[in-house]
């Protein structure tokens, strides 16, 4: 099986990159939370034991059942210390399909040359002293990988800031067919992520044969010569704004985190490399509320989408009462959608709404006769915006029509149920899979609900917490 192979958002998932919550998440303090792109502080132990662990189990049952099937009691035994999900432990699952970034980083740091380079690079980025650099040179590869991610030394002292957003692996890059597009983060808090990701993808043996297939955007104008107010010329890009939505069709978002200059440059690159025939650019308001395009819509199956109703066709025309206008905000808060074709890039097509684009993809890219849109919060205010904030539109498709979602978004879940989808709690599903009451191939049109009291505070759903590397073609 090749490493990179992505032609859609919904084909059966075969390989992905994740990062389990590390100690750095437990070091986020209120005064620095927003600098580190968090809205709140989270309880690390709850995220690990009660929430994210279920996600890893579920992924293993779907992608690598030999690593989990028949081992559930052993994994859940309190005396085991739950080392099955700790990347630095020798009993870590080490799946070749559910791939842990910290594990890849530790393997990379065994190489003495790369180790020296990475210590120097991280210390330079973080402004560390020479003594700190010498201290890190004495760490083992496993210890150093943990320190690079959490910022914590072996003696539990904090050597530099954590990078708690590394759990959102989608943003470090995105796979388009057999190519990988690396990110250019807009926020300082994510620059160490980009540095580590670059070393992993360019130097780890897993990706060695794909080095020529890695795409990096370039800052055409030197940043140090640019006026401070020339933000439109900055090249910034995050994976949550890129979707390989259908064979030959890429969506790029312009958002709070991805610039118009980056979208333009990426469009030119994918056309030049003949990776796609058309690119749809979706410009959304540059607001924290939306952040990336995958916070306002994701693909569920060929003819089904979940999206925020504010960007629907009806809302483009609906003015509402005076109270609605006051509460919902300016009617200018809409997506501007422009589609470019490689054969005639100077003749773009304009869509009246985001919903119009999604319907067009289902009909023209996938040949669907009918299209169903499931709205955040069942399109009922204020649940529509409340649940979008807790990632009701940020779903990961494990295969056609089978998606992973947060259990707290009750109105959105009800909308899925009304549309004919099965709704199942992840704990019940795992129990059924372990005891052979159901098999993966029998699971269709299903929303799998994950516990989310703490994870949702981090402002990202399971679409954000996954970097798919390989999916079956639709």
C-alpha positions as a Markdown table, in Angstrom:
| # | Residue | x | y | z |
|---|---|---|---|---|
| 1 | Unk | 0.0 | 0.0 | 0.0 |
| 2 | Unk | 1.4 | 3.4 | -1.0 |
| 3 | Unk | 1.7 | 6.0 | 1.8 |
| 4 | Unk | 0.0 | 9.0 | 0.0 |
| 5 | Unk | -3.2 | 8.3 | -1.8 |
| 6 | Unk | -6.1 | 10.7 | -1.2 |
| 7 | Unk | -8.8 | 11.4 | -3.9 |
| 8 | Unk | -11.7 | 12.3 | -1.6 |
| 9 | Unk | -12.8 | 13.1 | 1.9 |
| 10 | Unk | -15.0 | 10.1 | 2.3 |
| 11 | Unk | -13.3 | 7.0 | 0.8 |
| 12 | Unk | -12.5 | 4.2 | 3.2 |
| 13 | Unk | -9.7 | 5.4 | 5.5 |
| 14 | Unk | -6.6 | 3.2 | 5.4 |
| 15 | Unk | -3.8 | 5.3 | 7.0 |
| 16 | Unk | -3.7 | 8.5 | 9.0 |
| 17 | Unk | -1.5 | 10.6 | 11.2 |
| 18 | Unk | -2.5 | 11.5 | 14.8 |
| 19 | Unk | -0.9 | 12.8 | 17.9 |
| 20 | Unk | -2.2 | 11.7 | 21.3 |
| 21 | Unk | -2.6 | 14.5 | 23.9 |
| 22 | Unk | 0.8 | 15.1 | 25.6 |
| 23 | Unk | 1.8 | 16.7 | 28.8 |
| 24 | Unk | 1.9 | 20.1 | 27.1 |
| 25 | Unk | -1.9 | 20.3 | 27.1 |
| 26 | Unk | -1.8 | 20.1 | 30.8 |
| 27 | Unk | 0.5 | 23.1 | 31.0 |
| 28 | Unk | -1.8 | 25.6 | 29.2 |
| 29 | Unk | -2.5 | 28.5 | 31.6 |
| 30 | Unk | -5.4 | 31.0 | 31.4 |
| 31 | Unk | -3.2 | 34.0 | 30.7 |
| 32 | Unk | -1.5 | 32.3 | 27.8 |
| 33 | Unk | -4.4 | 30.2 | 26.5 |
| 34 | Unk | -5.4 | 32.5 | 23.6 |
| 35 | Unk | -1.7 | 33.0 | 22.6 |
| 36 | Unk | -1.5 | 29.3 | 22.3 |
| 37 | Unk | -4.9 | 29.3 | 20.3 |
| 38 | Unk | -7.0 | 27.8 | 23.1 |
| 39 | Unk | -10.2 | 29.3 | 24.4 |
| 40 | Unk | -10.0 | 27.5 | 27.8 |
| 41 | Unk | -7.8 | 25.3 | 29.9 |
| 42 | Unk | -8.4 | 21.5 | 29.7 |
| 43 | Unk | -8.2 | 18.6 | 32.1 |
| 44 | Unk | -5.5 | 16.4 | 30.6 |
| 45 | Unk | -6.2 | 13.1 | 32.4 |
| 46 | Unk | -9.9 | 13.3 | 31.3 |
| 47 | Unk | -9.0 | 14.0 | 27.7 |
| 48 | Unk | -6.6 | 11.1 | 27.7 |
| 49 | Unk | -8.5 | 8.4 | 29.6 |
| 50 | Unk | -12.1 | 9.2 | 28.9 |
| 51 | Unk | -12.1 | 10.8 | 25.5 |
| 52 | Unk | -9.1 | 10.5 | 23.2 |
| 53 | Unk | -8.4 | 6.9 | 24.1 |
| 54 | Unk | -11.8 | 5.9 | 22.7 |
| 55 | Unk | -10.8 | 7.7 | 19.4 |
| 56 | Unk | -7.6 | 5.7 | 19.1 |
| 57 | Unk | -9.4 | 2.4 | 19.9 |
| 58 | Unk | -12.0 | 3.2 | 17.3 |
| 59 | Unk | -9.4 | 4.0 | 14.7 |
| 60 | Unk | -7.6 | 0.8 | 15.4 |
| 61 | Unk | -10.8 | -1.3 | 15.0 |
| 62 | Unk | -11.4 | 0.3 | 11.6 |
| 63 | Unk | -7.8 | 0.6 | 10.3 |
| 64 | Unk | -5.7 | -2.0 | 12.2 |
| 65 | Unk | -7.9 | -4.4 | 14.1 |
| 66 | Unk | -5.0 | -6.8 | 14.8 |
| 67 | Unk | -3.6 | -4.2 | 17.2 |
| 68 | Unk | -6.7 | -4.0 | 19.4 |
| 69 | Unk | -9.0 | -7.0 | 18.7 |
| 70 | Unk | -9.0 | -9.4 | 21.7 |
| 71 | Unk | -6.7 | -7.0 | 23.7 |
| 72 | Unk | -9.4 | -4.6 | 25.1 |
| 73 | Unk | -9.4 | -6.0 | 28.6 |
| 74 | Unk | -5.7 | -5.9 | 28.8 |
| 75 | Unk | -5.6 | -2.3 | 27.5 |
| 76 | Unk | -8.3 | -1.1 | 29.9 |
| 77 | Unk | -6.8 | -2.9 | 32.9 |
| 78 | Unk | -5.9 | -0.1 | 35.4 |
| 79 | Unk | -2.7 | -1.9 | 36.4 |
| 80 | Unk | -1.5 | -1.6 | 32.8 |
| 81 | Unk | -1.0 | 2.1 | 33.2 |
| 82 | Unk | -2.7 | 2.6 | 29.8 |
| 83 | Unk | 0.7 | 2.4 | 28.2 |
| 84 | Unk | -0.9 | 1.2 | 25.0 |
| 85 | Unk | -1.6 | 4.9 | 24.1 |
| 86 | Unk | 1.7 | 6.4 | 25.4 |
| 87 | Unk | 4.0 | 6.9 | 22.4 |
| 88 | Unk | 7.1 | 6.9 | 24.5 |
| 89 | Unk | 6.4 | 3.5 | 26.1 |
| 90 | Unk | 7.8 | 0.2 | 24.8 |
| 91 | Unk | 4.3 | -1.3 | 24.9 |
| 92 | Unk | 2.8 | 1.4 | 22.7 |
| 93 | Unk | 0.7 | 0.0 | 19.9 |
| 94 | Unk | 2.9 | 1.3 | 17.0 |
| 95 | Unk | 0.3 | 0.8 | 14.4 |
| 96 | Unk | 1.4 | 1.3 | 10.7 |
| 97 | Unk | -2.0 | 2.5 | 9.9 |
| 98 | Unk | -2.9 | 4.7 | 12.9 |
| 99 | Unk | 0.4 | 6.5 | 12.9 |
| 100 | Unk | 1.6 | 8.5 | 15.9 |
| 101 | Unk | 3.7 | 11.6 | 15.1 |
| 102 | Unk | 5.6 | 11.4 | 18.4 |
| 103 | Unk | 6.6 | 7.9 | 17.6 |
| 104 | Unk | 7.9 | 9.0 | 14.1 |
| 105 | Unk | 9.8 | 11.9 | 15.8 |
| 106 | Unk | 11.5 | 9.6 | 18.3 |
| 107 | Unk | 12.6 | 7.3 | 15.5 |
| 108 | Unk | 14.0 | 10.3 | 13.6 |
| 109 | Unk | 16.0 | 11.4 | 16.6 |
| 110 | Unk | 18.0 | 8.2 | 16.7 |
| 111 | Unk | 20.1 | 9.6 | 13.9 |
| 112 | Unk | 22.9 | 11.6 | 15.5 |
| 113 | Unk | 23.2 | 14.2 | 12.6 |
| 114 | Unk | 19.4 | 14.9 | 12.5 |
| 115 | Unk | 19.3 | 14.9 | 16.3 |
| 116 | Unk | 22.0 | 17.7 | 16.5 |
| 117 | Unk | 20.3 | 19.7 | 13.7 |
| 118 | Unk | 16.9 | 19.5 | 15.3 |
| 119 | Unk | 18.1 | 20.4 | 18.8 |
| 120 | Unk | 19.9 | 23.4 | 17.3 |
| 121 | Unk | 16.8 | 24.4 | 15.3 |
| 122 | Unk | 14.3 | 24.1 | 18.1 |
| 123 | Unk | 16.6 | 25.9 | 20.6 |
| 124 | Unk | 17.1 | 28.7 | 18.0 |
| 125 | Unk | 13.3 | 29.1 | 17.4 |
| 126 | Unk | 12.6 | 29.0 | 21.2 |
| 127 | Unk | 15.5 | 31.3 | 22.2 |
| 128 | Unk | 17.1 | 28.7 | 24.5 |
| 129 | Unk | 20.4 | 29.2 | 26.2 |
| 130 | Unk | 23.5 | 27.1 | 25.3 |
| 131 | Unk | 23.2 | 25.2 | 28.5 |
| 132 | Unk | 19.7 | 24.1 | 27.6 |
| 133 | Unk | 21.0 | 23.0 | 24.2 |
| 134 | Unk | 23.7 | 20.9 | 26.0 |
| 135 | Unk | 21.1 | 19.5 | 28.4 |
| 136 | Unk | 18.9 | 18.3 | 25.5 |
| 137 | Unk | 21.9 | 16.6 | 23.8 |
| 138 | Unk | 22.0 | 14.2 | 26.7 |
| 139 | Unk | 18.4 | 13.1 | 26.4 |
| 140 | Unk | 17.4 | 9.8 | 24.7 |
| 141 | Unk | 15.5 | 9.9 | 21.5 |
| 142 | Unk | 12.2 | 9.1 | 23.3 |
| 143 | Unk | 12.8 | 11.8 | 25.9 |
| 144 | Unk | 13.8 | 14.4 | 23.4 |
| 145 | Unk | 10.7 | 13.7 | 21.2 |
| 146 | Unk | 8.5 | 14.2 | 24.3 |
| 147 | Unk | 10.3 | 17.4 | 25.3 |
| 148 | Unk | 10.1 | 18.9 | 21.8 |
| 149 | Unk | 6.3 | 18.5 | 21.9 |
| 150 | Unk | 5.5 | 19.2 | 25.5 |
| 151 | Unk | 8.2 | 21.7 | 26.4 |
| 152 | Unk | 9.0 | 19.7 | 29.6 |
| 153 | Unk | 12.4 | 18.5 | 30.6 |
| 154 | Unk | 13.1 | 15.2 | 32.3 |
| 155 | Unk | 12.9 | 16.8 | 35.7 |
| 156 | Unk | 9.5 | 18.2 | 34.9 |
| 157 | Unk | 10.7 | 21.7 | 34.5 |
| 158 | Unk | 9.3 | 23.7 | 31.6 |
| 159 | Unk | 12.1 | 24.5 | 29.2 |
| 160 | Unk | 10.0 | 26.2 | 26.5 |
| 161 | Unk | 6.4 | 26.6 | 25.6 |
| 162 | Unk | 4.3 | 23.6 | 24.8 |
| 163 | Unk | 2.7 | 23.1 | 21.3 |
| 164 | Unk | -0.8 | 21.9 | 22.4 |
| 165 | Unk | -2.2 | 22.4 | 18.9 |
| 166 | Unk | -0.1 | 19.5 | 17.6 |
| 167 | Unk | -3.1 | 17.2 | 18.3 |
| 168 | Unk | -4.7 | 18.9 | 15.3 |
| 169 | Unk | -2.6 | 17.0 | 12.8 |
| 170 | Unk | -4.8 | 18.1 | 9.9 |
| 171 | Unk | -3.2 | 21.5 | 10.0 |
| 172 | Unk | 0.4 | 20.5 | 9.5 |
| 173 | Unk | -0.2 | 19.3 | 6.0 |
| 174 | Unk | -2.7 | 17.8 | 3.6 |
| 175 | Unk | -2.4 | 15.0 | 1.1 |
| 176 | Unk | -3.6 | 15.6 | -2.5 |
| 177 | Unk | -3.5 | 12.4 | -4.5 |
| 178 | Unk | 0.1 | 11.3 | -4.1 |
| 179 | Unk | 1.5 | 14.7 | -3.0 |
| 180 | Unk | 1.8 | 16.3 | 0.4 |
| 181 | Unk | 1.2 | 20.0 | 0.9 |
| 182 | Unk | 3.1 | 21.3 | 4.0 |
| 183 | Unk | 1.6 | 24.2 | 6.0 |
| 184 | Unk | 2.8 | 27.8 | 6.5 |
| 185 | Unk | 1.2 | 28.7 | 9.9 |
| 186 | Unk | -0.1 | 32.1 | 10.5 |
| 187 | Unk | 0.3 | 32.0 | 14.2 |
| 188 | Unk | 3.6 | 32.0 | 16.1 |
| 189 | Unk | 2.3 | 29.4 | 18.4 |
| 190 | Unk | 2.4 | 26.8 | 15.6 |
| 191 | Unk | 5.8 | 27.5 | 14.1 |
| 192 | Unk | 7.6 | 24.7 | 16.0 |
| 193 | Unk | 4.9 | 22.3 | 14.7 |
| 194 | Unk | 5.8 | 23.3 | 11.1 |
| 195 | Unk | 9.5 | 22.9 | 11.9 |
| 196 | Unk | 9.1 | 19.4 | 13.3 |
| 197 | Unk | 6.7 | 18.3 | 10.5 |
| 198 | Unk | 9.2 | 19.4 | 7.9 |
| 199 | Unk | 11.9 | 17.2 | 9.5 |
| 200 | Unk | 9.5 | 14.2 | 9.7 |
| 201 | Unk | 8.3 | 14.4 | 6.2 |
| 202 | Unk | 11.6 | 15.1 | 4.5 |
| 203 | Unk | 13.7 | 12.7 | 6.6 |
| 204 | Unk | 11.7 | 9.8 | 8.1 |
| 205 | Unk | 12.2 | 6.6 | 6.1 |
| 206 | Unk | 8.4 | 6.1 | 5.9 |
| 207 | Unk | 8.2 | 9.1 | 3.5 |
| 208 | Unk | 11.6 | 8.7 | 1.8 |
| 209 | Unk | 10.3 | 7.7 | -1.6 |
| 210 | Unk | 7.8 | 10.7 | -1.6 |
| 211 | Unk | 10.3 | 13.5 | -0.9 |
| 212 | Unk | 9.9 | 14.8 | -4.4 |
| 213 | Unk | 6.1 | 14.9 | -3.9 |
| 214 | Unk | 6.2 | 17.4 | -1.0 |
| 215 | Unk | 4.9 | 20.8 | -1.9 |
| 216 | Unk | 6.1 | 23.9 | 0.1 |
| 217 | Unk | 4.7 | 27.4 | -0.6 |
| 218 | Unk | 7.2 | 30.2 | -0.8 |
| 219 | Unk | 7.0 | 33.8 | 0.5 |
| 220 | Unk | 7.4 | 35.7 | -2.8 |
| 221 | Unk | 8.0 | 39.0 | -1.1 |
| 222 | Unk | 10.5 | 39.0 | 1.8 |
| 223 | Unk | 8.6 | 39.5 | 5.0 |
| 224 | Unk | 11.2 | 41.8 | 6.5 |
| 225 | Unk | 10.7 | 44.3 | 3.6 |
| 226 | Unk | 6.9 | 44.2 | 3.6 |
| 227 | Unk | 4.7 | 47.0 | 5.2 |
| 228 | Unk | 3.1 | 45.8 | 8.4 |
| 229 | Unk | -0.4 | 46.3 | 6.9 |
| 230 | Unk | 0.3 | 44.2 | 3.8 |
| 231 | Unk | -1.3 | 41.0 | 5.2 |
| 232 | Unk | -2.8 | 40.0 | 1.9 |
| 233 | Unk | 0.7 | 39.3 | 0.5 |
| 234 | Unk | 1.7 | 37.0 | 3.4 |
| 235 | Unk | 1.8 | 33.3 | 2.5 |
| 236 | Unk | 0.0 | 31.5 | 5.3 |
| 237 | Unk | -1.7 | 28.1 | 5.0 |
| 238 | Unk | -3.2 | 25.5 | 7.3 |
| 239 | Unk | -4.6 | 22.1 | 6.4 |
| 240 | Unk | -8.0 | 22.8 | 7.8 |
| 241 | Unk | -8.5 | 25.0 | 4.8 |
| 242 | Unk | -7.7 | 22.4 | 2.1 |
| 243 | Unk | -10.0 | 19.5 | 1.0 |
| 244 | Unk | -9.3 | 17.0 | -1.7 |
| 245 | Unk | -13.1 | 16.9 | -2.1 |
| 246 | Unk | -13.4 | 14.8 | -5.2 |
| 247 | Unk | -11.1 | 13.2 | -7.9 |
| 248 | Unk | -9.7 | 16.1 | -9.8 |
| 249 | Unk | -11.3 | 18.8 | -7.5 |
| 250 | Unk | -9.6 | 20.7 | -4.7 |
| 251 | Unk | -11.2 | 23.2 | -2.3 |
| 252 | Unk | -9.0 | 25.9 | -0.7 |
| 253 | Unk | -10.3 | 28.2 | 2.0 |
| 254 | Unk | -9.3 | 31.8 | 2.6 |
| 255 | Unk | -9.8 | 32.3 | 6.3 |
| 256 | Unk | -8.3 | 33.7 | 9.5 |
| 257 | Unk | -5.4 | 31.2 | 9.0 |
| 258 | Unk | -5.0 | 30.9 | 5.2 |
| 259 | Unk | -4.3 | 34.0 | 3.0 |
| 260 | Unk | -5.5 | 34.8 | -0.5 |
| 261 | Unk | -1.8 | 34.9 | -1.6 |
| 262 | Unk | -1.3 | 31.3 | -0.4 |
| 263 | Unk | -4.6 | 30.2 | -2.1 |
| 264 | Unk | -3.5 | 31.7 | -5.4 |
| 265 | Unk | 0.0 | 30.2 | -5.2 |
| 266 | Unk | -1.3 | 26.8 | -4.3 |
| 267 | Unk | -3.8 | 26.9 | -7.2 |
| 268 | Unk | -1.1 | 27.6 | -9.7 |
| 269 | Unk | 1.1 | 24.8 | -8.3 |
| 270 | Unk | -1.6 | 22.1 | -8.4 |
| 271 | Unk | -2.6 | 23.1 | -11.9 |
| 272 | Unk | 1.1 | 23.1 | -13.1 |
| 273 | Unk | 1.6 | 19.6 | -11.6 |
| 274 | Unk | -1.7 | 18.5 | -13.2 |
| 275 | Unk | -2.9 | 17.2 | -9.8 |
| 276 | Unk | -6.5 | 18.5 | -10.3 |
| 277 | Unk | -8.6 | 19.9 | -13.0 |
| 278 | Unk | -10.5 | 22.5 | -10.9 |
| 279 | Unk | -10.0 | 24.4 | -7.7 |
| 280 | Unk | -12.8 | 26.0 | -5.7 |
| 281 | Unk | -11.7 | 29.0 | -3.6 |
| 282 | Unk | -14.0 | 29.5 | -0.6 |
| 283 | Unk | -13.4 | 32.8 | 1.2 |
| 284 | Unk | -15.0 | 32.9 | 4.7 |
| 285 | Unk | -15.0 | 35.7 | 7.3 |
| 286 | Unk | -11.6 | 36.0 | 9.0 |
| 287 | Unk | -13.1 | 35.3 | 12.4 |
| 288 | Unk | -12.1 | 33.1 | 15.3 |
| 289 | Unk | -15.7 | 31.7 | 15.1 |
| 290 | Unk | -14.9 | 29.9 | 11.9 |
| 291 | Unk | -11.1 | 29.6 | 11.8 |
| 292 | Unk | -11.0 | 27.1 | 8.9 |
| 293 | Unk | -13.4 | 26.0 | 6.2 |
| 294 | Unk | -13.7 | 22.6 | 7.9 |
| 295 | Unk | -15.3 | 24.3 | 10.9 |
| 296 | Unk | -18.3 | 25.2 | 8.8 |
| 297 | Unk | -18.7 | 22.2 | 6.6 |
| 298 | Unk | -17.4 | 18.6 | 6.0 |
| 299 | Unk | -18.3 | 15.8 | 3.6 |
| 300 | Unk | -20.3 | 12.9 | 5.0 |
| 301 | Unk | -20.9 | 10.8 | 1.9 |
| 302 | Unk | -21.2 | 11.5 | -1.8 |
| 303 | Unk | -24.7 | 13.0 | -1.5 |
| 304 | Unk | -24.6 | 14.2 | 2.1 |
| 305 | Unk | -22.9 | 17.2 | 3.7 |
| 306 | Unk | -23.0 | 18.8 | 7.2 |
| 307 | Unk | -22.7 | 22.6 | 7.3 |
| 308 | Unk | -23.5 | 25.7 | 9.2 |
| 309 | Unk | -26.8 | 27.2 | 8.1 |
| 310 | Unk | -25.4 | 30.7 | 8.1 |
| 311 | Unk | -23.7 | 29.9 | 4.7 |
| 312 | Unk | -26.7 | 28.2 | 3.1 |
| 313 | Unk | -28.6 | 29.4 | 0.0 |
| 314 | Unk | -31.6 | 30.5 | 2.1 |
| 315 | Unk | -29.5 | 32.7 | 4.4 |
| 316 | Unk | -28.2 | 34.6 | 1.4 |
| 317 | Unk | -31.7 | 36.0 | 0.7 |
| 318 | Unk | -33.1 | 35.9 | 4.3 |
| 319 | Unk | -33.0 | 39.3 | 6.0 |
| 320 | Unk | -34.8 | 38.3 | 9.2 |
| 321 | Unk | -36.4 | 40.5 | 11.8 |
| 322 | Unk | -34.5 | 43.3 | 13.5 |
| 323 | Unk | -33.8 | 41.1 | 16.5 |
| 324 | Unk | -32.4 | 38.3 | 14.2 |
| 325 | Unk | -30.2 | 40.7 | 12.4 |
| 326 | Unk | -28.8 | 42.0 | 15.7 |
| 327 | Unk | -28.2 | 38.5 | 17.1 |
| 328 | Unk | -27.0 | 36.8 | 13.9 |
| 329 | Unk | -24.8 | 39.6 | 12.7 |
| 330 | Unk | -24.1 | 41.3 | 9.4 |
| 331 | Unk | -25.6 | 39.7 | 6.4 |
| 332 | Unk | -22.1 | 40.1 | 4.8 |
| 333 | Unk | -21.0 | 37.1 | 6.8 |
| 334 | Unk | -21.2 | 34.7 | 4.0 |
| 335 | Unk | -18.8 | 32.6 | 1.9 |
| 336 | Unk | -17.6 | 33.9 | -1.4 |
| 337 | Unk | -17.0 | 31.0 | -3.8 |
| 338 | Unk | -15.0 | 31.2 | -7.0 |
| 339 | Unk | -14.1 | 28.1 | -9.1 |
| 340 | Unk | -11.1 | 28.0 | -11.4 |
| 341 | Unk | -10.6 | 25.4 | -14.1 |
| 342 | Unk | -7.1 | 24.4 | -15.3 |
| 343 | Unk | -8.2 | 24.5 | -18.9 |
| 344 | Unk | -9.4 | 28.1 | -18.6 |
| 345 | Unk | -8.1 | 29.7 | -15.4 |
| 346 | Unk | -9.0 | 33.2 | -16.6 |
| 347 | Unk | -12.7 | 32.3 | -16.8 |
| 348 | Unk | -13.7 | 31.6 | -13.2 |
| 349 | Unk | -17.2 | 30.4 | -12.2 |
| 350 | Unk | -18.9 | 32.1 | -9.3 |
| 351 | Unk | -21.3 | 30.4 | -6.9 |
| 352 | Unk | -24.1 | 32.3 | -5.1 |
| 353 | Unk | -23.4 | 30.4 | -1.9 |
| 354 | Unk | -21.3 | 27.7 | -0.2 |
| 355 | Unk | -24.3 | 25.4 | -0.3 |
| 356 | Unk | -24.5 | 25.8 | -4.0 |
| 357 | Unk | -20.9 | 24.6 | -4.4 |
| 358 | Unk | -21.5 | 21.5 | -2.2 |
| 359 | Unk | -24.6 | 20.6 | -4.2 |
| 360 | Unk | -22.7 | 21.1 | -7.4 |
| 361 | Unk | -19.9 | 18.7 | -6.2 |
| 362 | Unk | -22.4 | 16.0 | -5.4 |
| 363 | Unk | -24.2 | 16.3 | -8.7 |
| 364 | Unk | -21.4 | 17.0 | -11.1 |
| 365 | Unk | -18.4 | 15.3 | -9.5 |
| 366 | Unk | -20.2 | 12.3 | -8.1 |
| 367 | Unk | -23.2 | 12.0 | -10.3 |
| 368 | Unk | -25.8 | 12.1 | -7.5 |
| 369 | Unk | -29.4 | 12.7 | -8.4 |
| 370 | Unk | -30.2 | 14.2 | -5.0 |
| 371 | Unk | -28.2 | 16.0 | -2.3 |
| 372 | Unk | -28.9 | 16.2 | 1.4 |
| 373 | Unk | -27.6 | 19.0 | 3.6 |
| 374 | Unk | -27.6 | 18.4 | 7.4 |
| 375 | Unk | -27.3 | 21.7 | 9.3 |
| 376 | Unk | -25.5 | 22.5 | 12.5 |
| 377 | Unk | -27.9 | 22.6 | 15.4 |
| 378 | Unk | -30.7 | 21.5 | 13.0 |
| 379 | Unk | -30.5 | 25.1 | 11.8 |
| 380 | Unk | -32.3 | 26.3 | 15.0 |
| 381 | Unk | -30.9 | 29.4 | 16.5 |
| 382 | Unk | -29.0 | 29.6 | 18.9 |
| 383 | Unk | -28.1 | 25.9 | 18.7 |
| 384 | Unk | -26.8 | 26.3 | 15.1 |
| 385 | Unk | -24.0 | 28.7 | 16.3 |
| 386 | Unk | -23.5 | 27.1 | 19.7 |
| 387 | Unk | -22.9 | 23.6 | 18.2 |
| 388 | Unk | -20.8 | 25.0 | 15.3 |
| 389 | Unk | -18.5 | 26.4 | 18.0 |
| 390 | Unk | -18.2 | 22.9 | 19.4 |
| 391 | Unk | -17.4 | 21.4 | 16.0 |
| 392 | Unk | -20.7 | 20.0 | 14.9 |
| 393 | Unk | -19.5 | 20.6 | 11.3 |
| 394 | Unk | -16.0 | 19.2 | 11.8 |
| 395 | Unk | -16.5 | 15.5 | 11.3 |
| 396 | Unk | -14.1 | 12.8 | 10.2 |
| 397 | Unk | -15.4 | 10.2 | 7.7 |
| 398 | Unk | -14.0 | 6.7 | 8.4 |
| 399 | Unk | -15.7 | 5.5 | 5.2 |
| 400 | Unk | -18.7 | 6.6 | 3.1 |
| 401 | Unk | -21.5 | 7.8 | 5.5 |
| 402 | Unk | -19.7 | 6.7 | 8.7 |
| 403 | Unk | -18.5 | 9.7 | 10.6 |
| 404 | Unk | -17.1 | 10.6 | 14.1 |
| 405 | Unk | -18.7 | 13.4 | 16.0 |
| 406 | Unk | -18.9 | 14.9 | 19.5 |
| 407 | Unk | -21.7 | 13.7 | 21.7 |
| 408 | Unk | -22.5 | 17.3 | 23.0 |
| 409 | Unk | -24.0 | 18.5 | 19.7 |
| 410 | Unk | -27.4 | 17.1 | 20.4 |
| 411 | Unk | -29.4 | 19.1 | 17.9 |
| 412 | Unk | -27.1 | 18.2 | 15.0 |
| 413 | Unk | -27.2 | 14.6 | 16.0 |
| 414 | Unk | -31.0 | 14.7 | 15.9 |
| 415 | Unk | -30.8 | 16.2 | 12.4 |
| 416 | Unk | -28.6 | 13.2 | 11.3 |
| 417 | Unk | -31.1 | 10.8 | 12.9 |
| 418 | Unk | -34.0 | 12.5 | 11.1 |
| 419 | Unk | -32.1 | 12.1 | 7.9 |
| 420 | Unk | -32.0 | 8.3 | 8.4 |
| 421 | Unk | -28.5 | 7.9 | 10.0 |
| 422 | Unk | -27.9 | 5.5 | 12.9 |
| 423 | Unk | -26.5 | 7.1 | 16.0 |
| 424 | Unk | -24.2 | 5.0 | 18.3 |
| 425 | Unk | -22.1 | 5.8 | 21.3 |
| 426 | Unk | -18.4 | 4.9 | 20.7 |
| 427 | Unk | -18.2 | 2.8 | 23.9 |
| 428 | Unk | -21.2 | 0.6 | 22.8 |
| 429 | Unk | -19.8 | 0.3 | 19.3 |
| 430 | Unk | -16.3 | -0.8 | 20.6 |
| 431 | Unk | -18.0 | -3.3 | 22.9 |
| 432 | Unk | -20.0 | -4.7 | 19.9 |
| 433 | Unk | -16.9 | -4.9 | 17.7 |
| 434 | Unk | -14.9 | -6.6 | 20.4 |
| 435 | Unk | -17.6 | -9.2 | 21.1 |
| 436 | Unk | -18.4 | -9.8 | 17.4 |
| 437 | Unk | -21.9 | -8.5 | 17.6 |
| 438 | Unk | -21.2 | -6.4 | 14.6 |
| 439 | Unk | -18.4 | -6.1 | 11.9 |
| 440 | Unk | -17.0 | -3.1 | 10.2 |
| 441 | Unk | -18.4 | -3.9 | 6.8 |
| 442 | Unk | -21.9 | -3.9 | 8.3 |
| 443 | Unk | -21.6 | -0.3 | 9.6 |
| 444 | Unk | -23.3 | 2.1 | 7.2 |
| 445 | Unk | -24.8 | 5.6 | 7.5 |
| 446 | Unk | -23.7 | 6.0 | 11.1 |
| 447 | Unk | -22.8 | 8.9 | 13.4 |
| 448 | Unk | -20.4 | 7.6 | 16.1 |
| 449 | Unk | -20.6 | 9.8 | 19.2 |
| 450 | Unk | -17.5 | 10.5 | 21.1 |
| 451 | Unk | -17.3 | 11.9 | 24.7 |
| 452 | Unk | -16.3 | 15.5 | 24.4 |
| 453 | Unk | -16.5 | 17.5 | 27.6 |
| 454 | Unk | -12.8 | 18.4 | 27.6 |
| 455 | Unk | -11.8 | 17.8 | 24.0 |
| 456 | Unk | -14.3 | 20.3 | 22.7 |
| 457 | Unk | -12.6 | 23.0 | 24.8 |
| 458 | Unk | -9.6 | 22.7 | 22.5 |
| 459 | Unk | -11.6 | 24.1 | 19.6 |
| 460 | Unk | -11.2 | 21.3 | 17.1 |
| 461 | Unk | -13.2 | 18.2 | 16.1 |
| 462 | Unk | -12.0 | 14.9 | 14.7 |
| 463 | Unk | -11.5 | 16.3 | 11.2 |
| 464 | Unk | -8.9 | 18.6 | 12.7 |
| 465 | Unk | -7.5 | 15.7 | 14.8 |
| 466 | Unk | -6.6 | 13.6 | 11.7 |
| 467 | Unk | -4.2 | 13.8 | 8.8 |
| 468 | Unk | -5.4 | 11.1 | 6.3 |
| 469 | Unk | -2.6 | 9.7 | 4.3 |
| 470 | Unk | -4.4 | 7.0 | 2.4 |
| 471 | Unk | -8.1 | 6.4 | 1.4 |
| 472 | Unk | -9.7 | 4.0 | -1.0 |
| 473 | Unk | -10.9 | 5.6 | -4.2 |
| 474 | Unk | -14.6 | 6.3 | -4.2 |
